[in-house]
Structures are given as C-alpha cells and as structure tokens.
Amino acid sequence: MNKQEKNEVIEVLKEKFGQYNNFYITNTESLSVEQISTLRRICFDKKVEMKVAKNTLIRKALEQLDESRYASTFESLNGVTALMFSENPKQPAVILSDFRKGANTDKPVLKAAFIDGDVFVGDNTLKSLTQIKTKNELIGEVIGLLQSPAKRVLAGLLHHHEKQATAAE
C-alpha cells in the first residue's frame, strides 16, 4: 500500500469516526472467511458498518481527529482489527453476542467500545454493553414514568365516579 492509498484509508476512517458517536474495536483473527461474510451480512442487515483496517491507520485517523479523546482506545489496536460503526450504541454488542451464540464460539473478541465518549475495554464488557438503553428506550421510560401518576389519578376518579353512579341507582 503506497502513501496515497494509506492517506485515502485514513480519510475514510476519519469520516466514519466523525459520522458515528459509537464504534467497536474487535478482533476477527480466528474467524473463517465464511464466518466473516456472515458477520458482515448481519451487520449490513442491522445497519452497522463494519470496516477492516490496519491498526496504524486507525490510530492515525483517531489522532488526527482528537488524540486525547480517543487515547484510551489505542492499546486495543493490535492484532487483526475490525471496526463496527453504529448509531445505536448497543447494536454491535448484540450482533457480536448473537453471532457467538449462533456459531458456538467466543469469537470475534471485543477489544474496546467507544460509546458517546466513554470507552469500555475488554471482552468482559460485552454482556453489559448488550444491556445499554438506547435514547429512544430512555425517552419511553421517562414518558411512562410521567404518565403513571396521571393514569392513577384518572383511574381513581373513574372508579370513584362509577361507585357513586351505582350507589345512586
């Protein structure tokens, strides 16, 4: 790969890192070509972008964007690296977890996840990442909590009104 090609890859990576607030760094080293194709297809179907790149190019792209913001991900850039980009912070974790169950393997290994500025390092964080609530889930919970007292008051008033109506008959 010549210098021009490397610079093009760095620019593509910078664009992806700028486009998404969430990305996962995984190791796909021991997966077969068939398994990687399956994983790519699943990612595509779930609107997760998967990119494989050299660690040095990934690091350069991150350094050029904001070295201090991404510094805690640099130690994870070793071995064969596949990046997973997603708007939904938990979708890549769900994909990895489901893929592992379906293939009866512990691969691909999660090296790190960058979620809205927070970094989760290590494969042991995968299970907790599958349980992250999305923005829409949190909004739904808040709306439900806000509606709950009003629903109880209305139910109480309706029950009280029905009681009075049956007593008057």
KESEMI-510059 format. One record per residue: x, y, z of N, C-alpha, C in turn; residue number from 1; residue in one letter. Coordinates in pm, 1 decimal, decimal comma. Example, Ala and Ser with C-alpha at 12.3 -4.5 7.8 and 13.67 -1.06 7.14 Angstrom:
R      n_X      n_Y      n_Z     ca_X     ca_Y     ca_Z      c_X      c_Y      c_Z num residu
R   1319,0   -569,0    780,0   1230,0   -450,0    780,0   1320,0   -330,0    780,0   1      A
R   1285,0   -225,0    708,0   1367,0   -106,0    714,0   1290,0      3,0    787,0   2      S
# end
This chain:
R      n_X      n_Y      n_Z     ca_X     ca_Y     ca_Z      c_X      c_Y      c_Z num residu
R     86,1   -117,9      0,0      0,0      0,0      0,0     90,6    124,0      0,0   1      M
R     72,3    209,9    -98,5    156,5    329,3   -105,5    100,4    440,9    -17,3   2      N
R    175,5    547,1     -5,7    138,8    658,2     84,4      2,3    718,1     48,6   3      K
R    -25,2    732,0    -80,7   -152,6    788,1   -125,8   -269,5    699,8    -81,1   4      Q
R   -254,5    568,7    -98,5   -359,9    474,3    -57,7   -381,2    477,7     93,7   5      E
R   -271,8    485,9    167,2   -282,5    494,4    313,8   -357,3    620,4    354,9   6      K
R   -325,5    731,9    291,0   -393,0    858,3    322,6   -542,6    851,3    290,3   7      N
R   -576,8    780,5    183,2   -718,4    764,1    147,5   -792,4    682,8    253,6   8      E
R   -728,0    576,9    301,2   -788,6    494,5    406,7   -806,3    577,5    533,6   9      V
R   -706,1    656,0    568,5   -714,0    741,8    687,9   -830,0    839,8    674,4  10      I
R   -846,8    898,2    557,0   -956,6    993,0    536,1  -1093,3    925,4    548,3  11      E
R  -1106,2    804,7    492,8  -1232,4    730,2    504,6  -1261,0    700,2    651,0  12      V
R  -1159,4    657,0    724,6  -1176,7    626,8    866,8  -1214,2    752,4    946,1  13      L
R  -1147,9    862,7    917,7  -1181,0    988,2    986,6  -1326,6   1026,0    963,0  14      K
R  -1372,6   1006,3    841,2  -1512,0   1036,3    808,1  -1606,8    949,3    891,4  15      E
R  -1575,3    820,0    902,2  -1659,1    727,2    979,7  -1657,5    763,0   1128,3  16      K
R  -1539,2    790,4   1182,3  -1530,2    827,5   1323,7  -1604,9    957,4   1351,0  17      F
R  -1604,5   1049,1   1255,0  -1677,9   1174,3   1269,7  -1827,9   1157,0   1255,5  18      G
R  -1868,6   1058,9   1175,9  -2010,4   1034,0   1147,6  -2080,4    963,2   1264,3  19      Q
R  -2009,0    876,3   1333,5  -2068,9    794,9   1439,0  -2011,1    828,9   1576,1  20      Y
R  -2097,5    833,7   1678,4  -2053,4    853,5   1816,7  -2016,7    721,3   1882,0  21      N
R  -2045,5    611,5   1813,9  -2023,8    479,1   1870,8  -1946,6    392,5   1772,4  22      N
R  -1841,4    328,3   1823,9  -1773,4    228,3   1742,0  -1712,1    122,3   1832,9  23      F
R  -1704,1      2,8   1777,8  -1647,5   -110,9   1849,1  -1520,2   -153,7   1778,5  24      Y
R  -1420,6   -193,9   1855,6  -1295,1   -245,8   1802,5  -1293,0   -394,5   1835,9  25      I
R  -1293,1   -479,0   1732,7  -1299,0   -622,8   1754,6  -1180,9   -693,2   1689,6  26      T
R  -1156,6   -815,2   1734,5  -1053,9   -899,3   1675,4  -1123,3  -1013,9   1604,0  27      N
R  -1108,9  -1018,4   1472,2  -1173,4  -1121,7   1390,5  -1071,9  -1223,4   1338,4  28      T
R   -954,8  -1227,5   1400,6   -841,8  -1304,7   1350,8   -872,3  -1452,6   1325,4  29      E
R   -938,0  -1519,8   1415,8   -955,0  -1664,9   1402,2  -1084,6  -1705,1   1332,0  30      S
R  -1155,9  -1608,0   1274,1  -1279,5  -1641,1   1202,7  -1248,3  -1685,7   1060,3  31      L
R  -1327,8  -1779,7   1010,0  -1311,9  -1824,1    871,5  -1368,2  -1717,0    777,7  32      S
R  -1336,9  -1729,2    650,6  -1388,4  -1635,7    550,5  -1541,1  -1641,7    550,7  33      V
R  -1595,7  -1761,8    562,9  -1740,9  -1779,1    565,8  -1802,7  -1708,6    687,7  34      E
R  -1738,7  -1722,1    803,7  -1788,8  -1657,4    925,1  -1783,2  -1504,9    912,9  35      Q
R  -1675,5  -1453,9    856,5  -1663,3  -1308,6    838,7  -1770,1  -1258,3    742,3  36      I
R  -1795,4  -1333,8    635,5  -1900,6  -1295,4    540,7  -2036,7  -1293,0    609,0  37      S
R  -2062,5  -1393,1    692,2  -2188,4  -1398,3    766,8  -2199,9  -1279,0    860,3  38      T
R  -2091,2  -1249,0    931,5  -2090,9  -1135,2   1024,0  -2114,8  -1004,1    948,8  39      L
R  -2051,0   -987,2    835,7  -2071,0   -865,7    754,2  -2216,8   -852,3    709,6  40      R
R  -2276,1   -964,1    668,8  -2416,0   -963,7    624,2  -2509,3   -924,7    739,7  41      R
R  -2484,1   -980,4    856,3  -2565,3   -946,2    973,9  -2551,1   -797,2   1004,9  42      I
R  -2428,8   -747,4   1002,3  -2404,0   -604,7   1027,7  -2480,4   -518,9    927,0  43      C
R  -2472,2   -554,6    800,8  -2541,4   -479,1    696,1  -2691,5   -477,2    722,2  44      F
R  -2748,0   -593,6    755,4  -2892,0   -603,8    781,5  -2934,7   -520,5    902,3  45      D
R  -2844,6   -505,2    999,5  -2877,0   -431,8   1123,2  -2827,3   -286,9   1119,5  46      K
R  -2785,8   -240,3   1000,9  -2738,9   -102,6    981,3  -2615,6    -69,1   1066,3  47      K
R  -2524,3   -164,2   1073,6  -2396,1   -144,6   1139,9  -2289,3   -156,1   1032,0  48      V
R  -2203,1    -56,3   1023,3  -2096,0    -59,7    923,2  -1974,3   -129,3    981,5  49      E
R  -1921,5   -223,1    907,3  -1802,6   -296,8    950,8  -1688,7   -266,4    855,6  50      M
R  -1575,5   -224,5    910,6  -1457,4   -191,1    831,2  -1335,6   -260,3    891,5  51      K
R  -1254,2   -319,4    806,6  -1128,4   -378,5    849,8  -1017,7   -285,6    801,8  52      V
R   -925,1   -255,0    892,6   -815,1   -165,0    855,9   -693,0   -197,3    941,2  53      A
R   -579,5   -150,0    894,9   -456,2   -168,7    971,7   -461,2    -81,0   1096,2  54      K
R   -409,3   -135,1   1204,1   -410,7    -63,4   1331,8   -340,6     71,9   1325,0  55      N
R   -229,6     78,8   1253,4   -156,8    205,8   1244,2   -240,6    312,6   1174,2  56      T
R   -318,2    272,0   1073,4   -402,0    368,3   1001,2   -520,4    412,5   1086,9  57      L
R   -576,6    318,3   1163,7   -686,1    353,6   1255,4   -635,3    453,8   1357,6  58      I
R   -519,0    425,7   1413,8   -461,8    514,7   1515,6   -434,4    653,7   1457,4  59      R
R   -379,0    659,4   1338,0   -351,1    789,6   1275,3   -479,3    868,0   1252,3  60      K
R   -583,5    799,6   1208,9   -711,8    867,0   1186,5   -764,7    924,0   1317,7  61      A
R   -758,9    845,8   1424,5   -807,6    891,3   1555,4   -721,2   1005,8   1609,9  62      L
R   -591,2    994,6   1593,1   -501,0   1101,0   1639,6   -528,1   1231,5   1565,5  63      E
R   -552,1   1223,4   1436,3   -577,2   1344,5   1358,2   -709,9   1409,1   1396,3  64      Q
R   -806,3   1329,1   1438,3   -935,1   1384,9   1480,7   -925,7   1449,0   1618,3  65      L
R   -881,0   1371,7   1717,7   -871,4   1422,5   1855,1   -796,4   1319,2   1938,9  66      D
R   -665,6   1332,8   1942,2   -581,0   1232,5   2007,2   -619,8   1209,1   2152,8  67      E
R   -646,0   1314,4   2227,4   -676,8   1297,1   2369,9   -812,0   1228,8   2391,5  68      S
R   -907,8   1254,6   2304,3  -1041,1   1194,0   2318,8  -1036,1   1042,5   2298,0  69      R
R   -954,6    998,6   2204,3   -951,1    857,7   2167,9   -831,7    781,3   2225,1  70      Y
R   -746,2    846,3   2301,8   -621,7    785,5   2350,5   -643,6    653,3   2423,0  71      A
R   -751,8    640,7   2496,1   -773,4    517,5   2573,0   -810,7    398,2   2484,8  72      S
R   -832,7    420,2   2356,4   -860,4    308,4   2265,6   -732,3    255,7   2199,4  73      T
R   -624,2    331,4   2207,1   -503,1    296,8   2133,2   -443,7    161,4   2173,8  74      F
R   -451,1    126,7   2302,6   -396,0     -1,6   2347,1   -469,7   -120,1   2283,6  75      E
R   -592,2    -98,5   2240,9   -672,1   -205,4   2181,0   -639,1   -227,3   2033,8  76      S
R   -558,6   -141,0   1977,6   -525,7   -151,1   1835,6   -405,7   -243,0   1815,3  77      L
R   -434,5   -372,6   1817,2   -332,3   -474,5   1794,2   -400,2   -596,2   1731,3  78      N
R   -322,1   -681,1   1668,7   -380,5   -798,4   1602,9   -465,6   -757,1   1483,7  79      G
R   -552,9   -847,0   1441,4   -642,9   -817,6   1329,8   -760,4   -737,6   1384,6  80      V
R   -786,0   -622,4   1326,2   -888,5   -533,6   1380,2   -999,6   -507,9   1279,1  81      T
R  -1122,4   -528,0   1327,7  -1241,3   -490,5   1251,3  -1316,1   -388,1   1335,1  82      A
R  -1355,5   -278,8   1271,8  -1431,1   -173,8   1338,8  -1578,8   -190,2   1305,6  83      L
R  -1663,5   -164,0   1403,9  -1807,9   -167,7   1383,1  -1863,4    -31,6   1422,5  84      M
R  -1925,9     36,6   1326,8  -1981,2    169,6   1348,7  -2133,7    161,1   1353,4  85      F
R  -2194,9    232,6   1450,4  -2339,8    226,3   1462,9  -2395,7    350,5   1530,6  86      S
R  -2515,9    390,0   1488,5  -2588,0    497,4   1557,5  -2638,1    447,3   1692,7  87      E
R  -2679,3    321,2   1696,3  -2731,6    257,9   1817,0  -2614,1    201,5   1896,9  88      N
R  -2591,0    250,0   2019,3  -2472,1    209,2   2093,9  -2465,8     61,6   2131,2  89      P
R  -2580,3     -4,2   2141,5  -2575,6   -144,4   2183,0  -2586,6   -243,0   2067,0  90      K
R  -2622,2   -197,3   1948,4  -2643,2   -288,7   1835,9  -2521,0   -375,1   1804,0  91      Q
R  -2398,8   -318,0   1795,6  -2283,4   -405,1   1769,0  -2262,5   -511,0   1878,1  92      P
R  -2288,1   -475,5   2002,4  -2273,3   -572,1   2112,2  -2373,5   -685,5   2097,0  93      A
R  -2495,0   -652,6   2059,3  -2599,0   -754,4   2038,6  -2559,1   -844,2   1920,8  94      V
R  -2508,9   -784,3   1813,9  -2465,7   -861,2   1697,3  -2354,1   -957,9   1735,7  95      I
R  -2253,1   -908,0   1806,5  -2140,9   -993,5   1847,1  -2189,0  -1107,2   1937,2  96      L
R  -2272,0  -1073,4   2032,7  -2322,7  -1173,0   2126,9  -2405,1  -1280,1   2055,2  97      S
R  -2497,1  -1237,7   1968,6  -2580,9  -1332,3   1893,6  -2497,3  -1417,3   1796,8  98      D
R  -2398,8  -1354,2   1732,8  -2312,2  -1426,6   1640,0  -2237,3  -1537,6   1713,5  99      F
R  -2185,1  -1504,5   1830,4  -2111,7  -1603,7   1909,9  -2200,8  -1721,4   1947,6 100      R
R  -2323,0  -1691,1   1990,0  -2415,9  -1798,9   2027,1  -2445,7  -1887,2   1906,5 101      K
R  -2475,2  -1824,3   1792,5  -2509,0  -1898,6   1671,6  -2394,1  -1982,5   1619,2 102      G
R  -2271,5  -1932,5   1630,9  -2153,6  -2003,7   1580,2  -2089,2  -2091,2   1687,9 103      A
R  -2143,5  -2086,1   1809,4  -2090,4  -2161,6   1922,9  -1939,9  -2137,4   1939,4 104      N
R  -1903,9  -2008,9   1947,2  -1763,9  -1968,8   1960,0  -1754,1  -1847,4   2051,6 105      T
R  -1633,1  -1812,5   2091,1  -1613,5  -1690,9   2170,3  -1547,7  -1582,5   2084,5 106      D
R  -1560,1  -1597,5   1953,3  -1504,8  -1500,8   1857,8  -1618,3  -1436,8   1779,1 107      K
R  -1604,9  -1316,9   1733,1  -1492,5  -1225,1   1748,2  -1482,7  -1169,8   1890,6 108      P
R  -1361,1  -1134,3   1925,7  -1332,6  -1081,5   2058,9  -1350,2   -930,5   2056,9 109      V
R  -1419,8   -879,2   2156,5  -1433,5   -733,5   2170,5  -1308,3   -680,7   2239,1 110      L
R  -1237,6   -592,0   2170,8  -1118,0   -531,9   2230,2  -1154,6   -404,4   2304,1 111      K
R  -1244,1   -323,6   2245,2  -1287,5   -199,2   2309,9  -1412,3   -147,4   2239,5 112      A
R  -1485,2    -65,1   2312,1  -1602,3      1,9   2254,3  -1597,0    148,0   2296,6 113      A
R  -1621,5    236,1   2201,5  -1625,7    380,1   2226,4  -1771,4    421,7   2210,8 114      F
R  -1834,4    457,5   2323,2  -1976,8    489,5   2322,3  -1995,9    630,6   2376,3 115      I
R  -2032,4    722,8   2288,6  -2057,6    861,8   2327,1  -1949,5    918,8   2419,1 116      D
R  -1823,8    891,5   2388,5  -1713,9    947,7   2465,5  -1662,3    858,2   2577,0 117      G
R  -1735,1    752,9   2611,1  -1689,3    658,5   2713,4  -1626,5    537,6   2645,8 118      D
R  -1519,6    486,2   2706,5  -1450,9    371,2   2649,0  -1468,0    250,8   2741,0 119      V
R  -1507,8    139,7   2681,7  -1523,5     13,4   2752,9  -1418,9    -81,1   2695,5 120      F
R  -1324,4   -123,6   2778,5  -1213,0   -204,0   2730,8  -1228,9   -348,6   2775,7 121      V
R  -1210,1   -439,2   2682,8  -1206,5   -580,7   2714,6  -1332,2   -655,5   2677,8 122      G
R  -1312,5   -782,9   2647,7  -1422,6   -869,1   2606,8  -1522,5   -890,8   2720,4 123      D
R  -1477,0   -875,2   2843,9  -1566,2   -895,3   2959,3  -1673,7   -786,9   2969,7 124      N
R  -1664,4   -680,6   2892,2  -1765,8   -574,2   2895,7  -1879,5   -599,0   2796,2 125      T
R  -1867,2   -702,2   2713,1  -1966,5   -726,0   2608,2  -2107,1   -744,6   2663,8 126      L
R  -2121,5   -825,4   2768,1  -2254,6   -852,5   2822,7  -2321,0   -723,9   2871,8 127      K
R  -2246,3   -640,1   2942,9  -2306,0   -515,0   2991,5  -2338,7   -419,8   2877,0 128      S
R  -2262,3   -423,8   2768,9  -2290,0   -337,7   2653,8  -2418,9   -378,7   2582,9 129      L
R  -2456,2   -506,7   2591,1  -2581,6   -550,7   2528,5  -2702,7   -498,1   2605,7 130      T
R  -2679,1   -450,8   2727,0  -2789,8   -404,8   2810,7  -2801,2   -252,6   2818,1 131      Q
R  -2717,3   -182,2   2743,3  -2725,2    -35,6   2739,3  -2861,5      3,7   2682,5 132      I
R  -2921,8    102,8   2741,7  -3050,3    151,4   2690,4  -3023,4    256,1   2582,7 133      K
R  -3099,7    247,2   2473,6  -3086,8    345,5   2367,0  -3159,4    473,4   2407,8 134      T
R  -3135,8    578,6   2335,0  -3200,2    706,6   2362,0  -3352,8    692,0   2358,8 135      K
R  -3404,1    622,2   2257,9  -3549,7    604,3   2246,7  -3606,4    522,3   2361,3 136      N
R  -3532,0    420,8   2407,3  -3577,6    341,2   2521,4  -3584,8    427,0   2647,6 137      E
R  -3484,2    512,0   2666,9  -3483,5    600,5   2784,1  -3597,7    701,6   2778,1 138      L
R  -3621,2    757,0   2660,6  -3731,5    852,6   2644,0  -3863,8    784,2   2674,8 139      I
R  -3881,1    661,5   2625,8  -4003,0    585,7   2652,5  -4023,9    561,8   2801,1 140      G
R  -3916,2    530,0   2871,3  -3926,6    508,2   3015,7  -3966,7    636,3   3088,5 141      E
R  -3905,7    748,3   3049,4  -3938,6    876,5   3113,2  -4084,6    912,4   3087,8 142      V
R  -4130,1    894,6   2964,9  -4270,9    924,0   2932,5  -4362,4    834,0   3014,1 143      I
R  -4327,3    706,8   3025,2  -4406,4    614,4   3105,1  -4412,8    656,8   3250,9 144      G
R  -4299,5    700,8   3304,3  -4295,9    746,8   3443,8  -4379,4    873,3   3463,0 145      L
R  -4373,7    961,8   3364,7  -4451,1   1085,5   3374,0  -4601,2   1059,7   3362,3 146      L
R  -4638,9    962,0   3281,6  -4780,3    931,1   3262,1  -4839,1    852,8   3379,0 147      Q
R  -4757,5    778,7   3448,0  -4805,2    689,0   3552,7  -4889,0    758,3   3660,6 148      S
R  -4843,2    869,4   3721,1  -4926,0    933,4   3824,2  -5059,6    984,2   3769,1 149      P
R  -5058,2   1038,7   3649,2  -5181,8   1090,1   3590,1  -5280,0    975,5   3564,7 150      A
R  -5228,7    861,7   3518,6  -5315,5    746,4   3494,1  -5379,1    698,1   3624,6 151      K
R  -5300,2    697,9   3732,0  -5354,8    652,9   3861,3  -5463,8    747,5   3910,2 152      R
R  -5443,8    877,4   3893,9  -5544,5    975,8   3936,3  -5672,2    957,2   3855,0 153      V
R  -5657,9    944,5   3722,3  -5775,1    924,9   3637,5  -5847,7    795,4   3670,9 154      L
R  -5772,5    688,8   3694,5  -5834,4    560,4   3730,1  -5908,7    572,7   3862,6 155      A
R  -5848,7    643,5   3958,1  -5913,4    664,0   4088,0  -6040,6    744,9   4074,6 156      G
R  -6035,3    850,8   3995,1  -6153,8    933,6   3974,7  -6263,6    855,1   3903,9 157      L
R  -6227,2    779,0   3803,9  -6324,0    699,8   3730,1  -6388,6    594,5   3821,0 158      L
R  -6305,9    529,3   3901,5  -6357,2    429,0   3995,2  -6451,7    493,7   4096,2 159      H
R  -6413,8    611,6   4147,6  -6496,2    684,3   4243,8  -6629,5    725,3   4180,0 160      H
R  -6623,7    772,3   4055,9  -6743,5    814,5   3983,1  -6836,4    694,7   3960,2 161      H
R  -6779,3    579,7   3921,1  -6859,5    458,8   3899,2  -6925,1    413,0   4028,6 162      E
R  -6854,4    425,1   4139,7  -6908,7    386,8   4270,2  -7030,0    472,6   4305,0 163      K
R  -7013,8    604,2   4280,5  -7124,6    696,2   4310,1  -7243,7    668,8   4219,6 164      Q
R  -7219,1    636,3   4093,7  -7327,9    610,6   3999,1  -7405,6    484,5   4039,0 165      A
R  -7336,1    380,3   4081,4  -7405,4    256,8   4121,4  -7477,4    276,9   4255,0 166      T
R  -7425,4    362,7   4339,5  -7490,4    389,8   4468,6  -7618,5    469,1   4447,6 167      A
R  -7622,2    555,9   4348,1  -7739,9    639,3   4320,6  -7852,9    557,2   4258,8 168      A
R  -7818,6    447,0   4194,1  -7921,9    364,2   4130,7  -7991,3    287,5   4235,7 169      E
# end
